[in-house]
Amino acid sequence: MSQSFFSTRFAAPLFAALALACAGNAQAVPKIEQWTAPTGARVSFVASHELPLIDIRVDFAAGDAYDPPGKRGLATLTNAMLDKGAGELDEQAISERGADLGAILGGGSDSDRASLTLRTLSSPQERDAAVTLAATVLAHPTFPAAILDRERTRMAASLREALTKPATLAVRAFRATVYAGHPYGVNIDENSLAAIGRDDLVAFHARYFSAQNASIAIVGDIDRVTAERIAVQLTQELPAGAEIAPLPQPTQPKASEERIANPSAQAHILVGEPGMSRDDPDYFPLLVGNYVLGGGGFTSRLMNEVREKRGLVYDVHSYFDPRRVAGPFQIGLQTKGSQSAQALQVVRDTLAAFVREGPTEKELQAARANLVNGFGLRLDSNAKIIGYVSLIGFYGLPLDWLDRYPRAVAAVSRDAVRDAFARRVHPDSLVTVIAGGDGDQSEATAQP
């Protein structure tokens, strides 16, 4: 997953506000209000008056799945360059303005989304000035050519270093095979970076950073009227924009196994296929089932079979990565090269048994209890709340999704898990990638 972040600077007023926070119990499920701003942006808002702070996140369907052919990295570069010059402000002036206001500008991008985030004090003077700065960065980036060259060079150097690591090689090969022919499967390379010019950033920004394509989440110490005004201010100078075409659905890949040479002692192994989308009707059975299979840490089936019983790995896990369309279901582990075949076979056998039989009643009860009891900790700060509020708004999830979550988890049955995994996970047609392990000479040097 590609990701970039703006520079971050804290100022004394923000430190003072944060110092007022104290540890407390998990918050109740927040009340989310939603509306469409006059600009066309979709807005999700939660009033939270415990601290004099406001968190804002503006998401656009502008992640790297929307990169044009041959220019992978354009979405990431466009997002990373937003605060490198905007309006009449250069990079340093933007950073200093934020610090003076006690505001934190940030952002990032992944396959689906590009985002700008803002944390600011809720006092009107600081708040209004910080929102004005964020609106300028969003609507009027200048994309200075010299800084673009710097950022592109930095990304290329990071890429070259990453390509020496078996973990990176495994992820890239896995992505390209699971999503062959799909935007989720394209990898960035130095040629695609070199092909990106300033005009490409300008065009991408004009196309995707529009009011119609914006989803705004606001959590903090303001009322609804002020939130409405902030949403308009953030998007009124953006182009109105046009509807963004939906991403295509991925196709099921054919079973394959790829080995990538690397002189590491550890073999990095990934196994999987397309999994589920954010609005998938099987979301909760797959979530609970995966907790039993490989998402529950030391209590999971995979950990018990591969590590505890056989000592083949330090860690093995599985997860679903839901996206706008089916994100990957993935099992990951690292083991000695000489043990890779054995570890992989145990993983395959464990997965096949789980898909065939499902969880035991004891495993299911423990998974539901852990997921429900830990849910409150996911909502114990504004920073965590805005993550969920932005997710609900961007992916168009039901407004009461947070309320439904504990009840939906608690209602998952063994039959529901078994049925969902039988239809959605295919043990005989998974993509397998093994990178590295060539430096492990255990077998070659073993005494007869």
N, C-alpha and C positions, 0 to 999 in steps of 0.2 A: 504494500500500500504506500503510495507516495504521500509525503506530507512536508509542508514547509511552514515556518513560523516567522512572524514579524519580530523585530527586536522589541524587548520588553524593558521598561524602566519604571521603577516605583518612586514615588515622591513622599515627603513627610506627611502631608495630610492623609494620604491613603494608609500609611502605616498606623497613624493614630486611630483611624476608623477601625482598622482590622484588630487593633489591640483591645477594642471594646468587646470583641467576640469571646465567648467562653464555651467550654464543652457542655453539651446538653444532650438530652434524649433525642432520638430520631423524630423528625417532624412528621406531622400528619400528611396525608396525600394532598398536594396543593390543588387549589381550584384554578383551572385554566379557563381563561376567556379567549375567544377567537373572533376575528372579524377580517374583512378585506378593506384595506385602506383606500382612500380615493385615488391613489396612484396605481392601484391594482395589486400591491403587495399583500401577501397573506400574513396576518399577525397573530401571535399567541402570547398571552400576557398572564403573569402571576404576580399579584401584589404580595410583598413580603417586607414587613416593617421592622424586623428585629435589628437590622443594621442600616446605617445611612448610606447604603450602596445600591447601585443598579448594575446588573449584568445584561448585556445585549449581544445577541448573535444574529447576524444576517447571512443566510445561506442562499446559494444559487445552484441550480442544476448546471454545474460548470466544472465538474471533476474531470479526471483524466480520461474517463470513458468518452468524453466529448472532444478529445483531441482530433484534429484532422489527420488523414493518412500521411505518414512520413514525418510527422511533427510531434511525436510523443514527447511530453514534457512541456507543451505550450500552456496547458491549464495550470500546472504547478508554477511555471515562471510568471504567468500573468498574475496569479494570486500573490506570489512572493514579492512582486514589484509594486504592489499597490501603495505601500508606504515609503517607497524610495524616491518620492517626488509627487506632489499633487497640488494643483492650483498654482499659487505663487510660492509654495513652500518646497524646499529641497529636503533631502533625507534627514539631515541634521536638524533642521527647523521643525520637522514633524515630530521627531523624537523629543526635542526640547520642549515643544508645546505640550505634549502629553505629560511629560514629567512635571512641568510647572502646574498643570491642572490636577495632578495626582491621579491621572487616568492611565489605564493600561490598554494599549491597542494590540491585538493579536490576530491570528488567523491560521488557516491551514487548508489543505485539500486532500481528498481521497478519490476513490473511483467515481462516486456519485456527486459529491458536493465540493464547492469552494466556499469558504466562509471568512467573514471579518467579525472579530469579537471586540467588545469594549466593556471594561469595568471602570466605573466612575463614581464619585461621590454623588449623593442625591441632592445636595444643596443646589438651588437653582442656578447660581452663577457658574459653578464648576460644571454642573450637569449640562447646561445649555452649550457652553463652550466646547466641552468634550464631544457632544453629539455633532456640533458644527464641524469639528475636526474630522470625525469619522465619516460624515457625509461628504466632505471634500475628498478624502482618500478614496471613498467608494466611487464617486462620480467623476472625478477629474484627475486621475493618475496621469503623470507625464511620461512615464516609462523612459527615463534618461538612457541614451544609448550606451554611455560609458558604464553605467551601473549594470545594464543588461549584460554587457560583455563580462563584467566581474562575476555576476551571478551564474551565468552560463559556464564560465570557466570553473567556478567552485563546484557546480553540480557535476561537471565532467570529471573533475578530480575525485570527487566522492564516489562516483560510479566506478571509476577504474580501480579504486581501492576495494570497493564492495565486491567486485567481480573476482577477487582473489579468494573470497571466503566461500566455503561450501554451502553455508546456510543461504547466501544470496543466490548462488547457482541453482540450488534446489527450488527456491521460491519462484525464480524466473521460469525455469523449465516447467514446473507444475502449473503455473498460471497459463503459460503459452499452450500447454497441451489440454488442460481442462476446458479452456475457453478459446480453442482454435477457431479463428474466423470471427471472433466476437470482440467488442471493444475492451472488455475486461481482460483479455488475454494478450494485449500488446505491451511489450516491454520498451522502456526508454533505452536509447543507446546514444553513442557520441555522434553518429551521423544525424539522428533526428534532432539532437540539440543544436548541432551546427546549422541545420536548415531553418532554424527559427530566427526571424528578424523582428525588429521593433514593430514593423507594420503588422506582423502577425498578432502581436500582443494587442495592438490597438483594435484590430478587427475582432479578435476573440472577446475582448472586453465589451465592445459595442454590441456584439451578438448575444452574449450570455449574461452580462451584468446589467440586466434590465429590471424595471419595476415589476413587470408581469412575472418575471422569473425569480423574484425575491420572496423568501420566507423569513420573517422576522420573529425572533423570540426575545421577550423582555421579562426579566424577573427582578423585582426590587422595590425600593422604598418610594413609590409614586402611586398615583391613582390612575384610573382608566383614562380620564381626559388627557392627562399628561402623556401617557403611553401612546394614545392616538396621535398626539402632536409629534412625538418623537418618531413614530413610524413614517409619518408624512415627510418630516424633515430629512430622514435618512434616504428617502427614495424619490423625492420630488424632482431632483436634478438628473436622475438616471433616465435613459431612453425608455419609452413605454414598452418597447420590445414586442416580440411575436412569440407564439406558442413554441415550446421546444419539443421536437419530435421525441417520442418515447424510445427508450433503448430496446433493442431486439431481445427476445428471449434466447438464452443459450441452448444449444443442443446437447444431447447426452454424448459424451465422448466414448470412443471404443476403449476397451481394456488395453492397457499398455504398461510396460516397465522400461524406464530409461535409467541408465547408469552414466554418471558424469565423473570423470577422473579428477581427483584433487589429492595432493599429498598430505592430507590431514589424517590423523589417527582415527577420528570420529567420523562415522558415516551419518549424514543427515538424511532422514527418510521422511517423505511426505506421501500420503495416500488419500485420495478423495475424488470428488466429482462436484458438479453444481448442486447446491443444496436448497436454500429457500430464500424467498424475498421477505421484505419487512412486513408486508400485509398477508403473508401466507396463512391459509386456513389451518395448516398443520403446525403453526408456530409453537404452541404450548406443548403438545405431545412430543415434538422434536426437542424442544428445550429441556423438558424434564427427562426424557430418555437419554439425551446426551450427557446430562449431569451424571447419570448412572454409568454410562459407557466410558466417558473420558473427561468430562468437565468438572468432576467433583474432587479433583486433587487426589489425595491419598486414599479416599474412599471409593474411587472409581474402579470399574472392572479392569480396564486396561492397565492401570497402575498395579493392581493386585496380581494380574497374570504375568505381566512383562517384567516388573521390577521386584515385587515382594516375593513371588514364588521362584523366580529364575535369576534375578539379579542382572538382567541384561541391559538395563538403562538406569539413569538417574531420574529422568522425567519422560513420561509419555502422556499425551493429552489428545483430546478431540474437541472440535467446536464447529458450530455453524456461524457463518458470517453473513447475516441477512443484509441484502442491499435492495436497490430499486427493482432489479430483477434478480433471479436466483444467484446469490453469492455462494461461495464454496462451503462444502462440508469437507473438513480436513482432519486427518490424524497425523500427528507429528511426533518424532522421536529421534534421539541421537544415540548411537551405540558404537562399540568398536567395529572396525571394518570386518574383522574376522567373525563377528557375531551377527552381522547384519541379516544374513539369510535366516538364521534361527529367530531373531527378534521379529522380523517381518512376518514369518509364518505364524508366530504366536499372535501377532496383531490381527492377521487375517482370520485365524481360527476364532479368536475372541469376538471379532465383529460379526462373523457369520453366525455364531451361536446367539449373539444378542439379537440380531435381526430375526432369527428363527424363533427364539423363545421369549424375547422381551425381558424386562426386569423381573426379579422376584418381588413379592409383596413387601418384604422387608426393605429391599433396595428402593422401591418406589416411595414408601413412606418416609424414608430418610431423605431422599432427594426433594420431595415436596416440602418437608419441614425445613430443610436448609434454605431452599429458595425463598419460601415465604418469610421465615424468620430473619433472613438477611436483607429483605427488601427495604425495610425502613432505613438501613444504613446507606442506601443508594440515594436517599432524599434528605440527608442531614445537613446540606449546605446549599446555598444559592448556586454555587458552581456546578454541583451535581444536578440540581433541579433544572437548570437551564439546558443541560445536555439532553435530558429527557423531553423537555418542552420543545426544543428545537427539532428533535427527532420526530415527535408527534406531528408538528406542523409541517415539516418538510416532506415526510412520507405520507401525509394524509391519514394518519391513524385515528381511530375514534377518540373523541375528546375525553372520554372517561377511561382511556387505556390504562392509566396508572391505577385507577380504582379497580379495574377488572383484573389486573395482573395477579394479585394474591388469590383471588377466588378462582381464576382460570387455572392457575397452577395446582391449587388444592383439589380441583375437580378432575384432573388428569387420571385416567385409569390405566391398568396394565394393558387392557385390550386396545385402548387408544394409542398407546406407545407402540405396541406391536404392529398395529395396522399402519401407523404413519411410517415407521421404519421399513416395513415390508414394501410399501409403495415408493418410498423416496430414497432409500439407500440400497445400492446394488453391489453386494460383495464380489460378484463375479465380473464386474465391468468397471472397476475402479482404475484410475490413473495412479501409477506408482513412480516416484522419482527417488533415486539414491545418489547422493552427491558426496564424494569424498570417501574416506576410509582406506585409501590406498597407502597411507603411511603406517598403518597398523600391521606389524610383522609378527603378530602373536603366533599365527599358524606356521609361518615360514621358519621361525626360530625355535619352535617347540621341540623338546627332546623326545625321541622315540621311546 
